[in-house]
Amino acid sequence: MTAHFKDRLATLAFWLAAGVVVAVLAFLLGYIMLHGLKVIDWKFLTSEPETIRAGGGIGPNIFNSFYLLFLSLIIVAPLGVLAGIYLSEYARENALTRSIRLSIETLASLPSIVVGLFGLLLFVTTLGLGYSLLAGALALTIINLPLMVRITEEALRAVPHDLREASLSLGATKWQTICRVVLPSALPGLLTGIILASGRILGEAAALIFTAGLTTPRLDFSQWDITSPTCPWNPLRPGETLAVHIWKVNSEALIPDVRRVADGSSAVLVIIVLLFNFLARWLARRASLRLTGQ
């Protein structure tokens, strides 16, 4: 067997593997879109979900998903970036940093259902938050924080050391170098990490079942008293997200048009996650062009 034949065989194997992945993804997307797009209309996207009768929508569930995304990101993004800066720029290789990285890897591998049970014990019961969007956001922080830390650390390590040395030689302090040179250069990677975390937040269900709850009070968008249970912006109210709603309608099967609601909700969720992934690539490309001019 010649080296040329081995090279062609390996290339063919790589193409076949990639083709299988693309085919499976295309089949899943096609199946979901084929059944779900015919359900989606303005009424479905804006109306309240029904628990007994047919004809309900997913308006509050979409709002809860994005509000939970906001609550989680304002915790995950700052903590993840600061921890990544510490590990990349300040931490020395010793037992402490090795234990920190081991803890991060362990947290990243935890099943979301375990995080949900932990959130039920700590946030819902011990801290007295009850089933609330805030408790769900804290549980999602545990899930996404390791991802954000690792992506930040890798993005900062990818910045050439020549840039740091040039900044320090011009009289800048280390913190000024990090803020004005390193972080802007690593911005495409940081944006990608934030958007990927957003996609995981939107698609999570298991952890939110035990923390954010399975119900949503009737929301009054004219109500601006944040302590009111009907105020949409109240973080201490329960909130059923879109992913949880899909699980709930399929598991309970109380409404007569459960298949219609599940298909439409699944299609909307997939579209939102796809848009976030495309947005990540677009933002990363734009940031890279502005910083490098290439």
Number of C-alpha atoms within 10 A of each C-alpha: 5 6 8 9 10 11 11 11 12 12 12 12 12 12 12 12 12 11 12 12 12 12 12 11 12 12 12 12 14 13 13 18 19 14 17 20 15 12 18 18 11 9 13 18 20 16 15 18 22 16 14 12 11 15 17 21 22 25 17 22 26 23 18 23 22 16 20 27 21 15 18 26 23 12 15 25 22 14 16 26 23 15 19 24 22 15 22 19 16 10 13 12 9 8 9 11 14 13 11 12 16 12 13 16 14 11 17 17 11 12 12 19 15 12 23 26 19 17 27 26 15 16 22 21 14 11 12 12 21 21 25 26 30 24 32 32 28 21 26 29 24 20 25 25 25 23 20 27 28 22 22 30 23 18 23 25 17 14 16 11 10 9 14 16 13 13 18 14 10 8 10 15 12 15 11 13 18 18 12 13 16 24 19 16 22 22 19 22 23 26 21 24 24 22 21 20 24 22 21 15 25 23 17 18 23 18 25 31 25 24 33 35 21 18 18 21 14 13 15 13 10 9 14 13 12 14 13 15 19 19 19 24 21 19 22 19 25 24 32 28 30 27 23 24 24 23 17 19 18 14 10 10 14 15 18 13 16 20 16 18 27 22 21 25 27 22 23 22 19 17 14 15 19 13 13 20 17 12 16 23 16 15 18 18 14 13 19 18 12 9 14 8 8 6
